[in-house]
Amino acid sequence: MSAAKKVKKAPRYQEILEIIRARISNSQYPLGRNLPSESQFCAEFSASRFTVREALRRLQAEGLVESNQGAGSKVLRKSASGVFVQSHRSVSELAQFSLETHYNFLETENVVLDEETASLVGGAKGETWCVVRALRQMAPDRRPLSFVESYLPIRFEPLVPQLTLAQVPLYSILEKEHGEQVIEANQSAQALEMPRYISTAMLVPEGSISLRLLRQYNSTKGTLISSFNWHHGGERFIHRTKLLLDNDAAT
């Protein structure tokens, strides 16, 4: 049998994404202006709202558009250039980066926490914790967006092999497999010089400045997981936060 091999058709959302991306690139949709509404795209492409939303979500992940509830999607730039834009107002949106990028596992080891690291990750000096290191990329063959070091209490050591294969937020696996629910998530950001082993993995010059995001997820038993996300500047990553005024502040 020598039947011709069928060419796999791209998903419908991918076709729509590429059309909109091309229109942005040639200024059919100008910078600073809103894209047509979801319903207009649904009518034009004879597609479901779910399909159109997936195309727009991926355009947002590429940094081409900014989506605001009730205000549509605004064009931010004409070319993605490998940049990832993250915005969040909730724990689920905090997981956006994990859901929309590729997790490339590097290594794992057990370490004894020194005083400084213990204070950052929510442990105690002298405790042994598991560390999982990986890169985050837009695709497996694209340059790294971030270097991730995830610190886990030693009670999670049996789950480490499963975490190395994850393409979902690591905390969600710990919740499911260990029965500990996240009750609080904290994030802090600091501009620091990359350690040499990180700049090497990130393919950037030694001494490069990084935006280091530390995310700590807590359960009723304490720290579930703490992750250091080392990002190389605005050329690869933009971090955006939208804050809404409460009633007292608005009056």
VENDAZI-V478524 format. One record per residue. N is the residue number from 0. D_FIRST is the distance of its C-alpha to the first C-alpha in Angstrom with 2 decimals. Layout:
n-><N:N>
d_first-><D_FIRST:D_FIRST>
//
This chain:
n-><0:1:2:3:4:5:6:7:8:9:10:11:12:13:14:15:16:17:18:19:20:21:22:23:24:25:26:27:28:29:30:31:32:33:34:35:36:37:38:39:40:41:42:43:44:45:46:47:48:49:50:51:52:53:54:55:56:57:58:59:60:61:62:63:64:65:66:67:68:69:70:71:72:73:74:75:76:77:78:79:80:81:82:83:84:85:86:87:88:89:90:91:92:93:94:95:96:97:98:99:100:101:102:103:104:105:106:107:108:109:110:111:112:113:114:115:116:117:118:119:120:121:122:123:124:125:126:127:128:129:130:131:132:133:134:135:136:137:138:139:140:141:142:143:144:145:146:147:148:149:150:151:152:153:154:155:156:157:158:159:160:161:162:163:164:165:166:167:168:169:170:171:172:173:174:175:176:177:178:179:180:181:182:183:184:185:186:187:188:189:190:191:192:193:194:195:196:197:198:199:200:201:202:203:204:205:206:207:208:209:210:211:212:213:214:215:216:217:218:219:220:221:222:223:224:225:226:227:228:229:230:231:232:233:234:235:236:237:238:239:240:241:242:243:244:245:246:247:248:249:250>
d_first-><0.00:3.78:5.94:9.42:11.24:14.13:17.57:19.75:22.83:26.19:28.45:30.96:33.90:32.45:32.29:35.88:37.03:35.87:37.64:40.84:40.69:40.50:43.44:45.44:44.73:45.99:48.99:48.06:48.90:51.96:52.99:55.27:54.30:52.45:48.94:48.61:48.76:45.85:46.44:46.36:43.01:41.68:42.82:41.55:38.01:37.82:37.10:38.61:41.52:39.51:36.86:39.66:41.56:38.62:38.37:42.15:42.19:39.83:41.95:44.93:43.30:42.77:46.47:46.15:47.86:50.32:50.07:53.28:53.54:55.20:55.33:51.76:49.88:51.76:50.26:51.33:49.68:47.40:45.09:43.81:44.22:42.85:45.82:45.69:48.39:49.45:51.96:53.03:55.59:54.32:52.61:49.32:49.54:50.46:46.96:45.43:44.86:42.96:40.70:39.86:39.34:37.08:38.72:38.22:39.87:41.94:44.17:46.45:49.82:52.94:56.08:59.76:61.05:63.94:66.51:65.09:61.45:62.67:64.66:61.66:59.04:61.41:61.88:64.81:65.70:64.60:61.80:58.36:55.54:51.79:50.53:46.95:46.24:43.41:42.68:41.97:39.78:38.49:35.02:34.02:34.19:37.44:40.96:42.75:44.78:46.71:47.32:47.74:49.85:49.93:52.79:52.59:55.26:54.54:54.04:50.58:49.49:47.08:45.13:44.77:41.29:40.07:41.85:40.11:36.79:38.40:37.35:40.22:43.99:45.02:48.03:45.89:44.23:47.69:48.96:46.21:46.09:49.82:51.32:53.44:53.55:54.40:57.87:58.52:56.76:58.73:57.79:59.84:59.15:60.69:60.36:60.15:59.26:55.91:56.18:54.68:51.67:50.76:51.21:49.04:46.20:46.71:46.58:50.05:53.29:55.42:58.18:56.23:57.65:55.53:55.89:55.66:55.06:55.98:54.65:56.10:54.94:57.49:57.47:60.53:60.22:60.44:57.85:54.27:52.80:54.17:51.93:53.00:50.87:51.67:50.88:51.42:53.57:52.95:50.36:47.77:49.31:51.79:53.46:55.05:57.14:58.49:61.65:63.22:67.00:68.42:71.14:73.98:72.85:72.30:75.89>
//
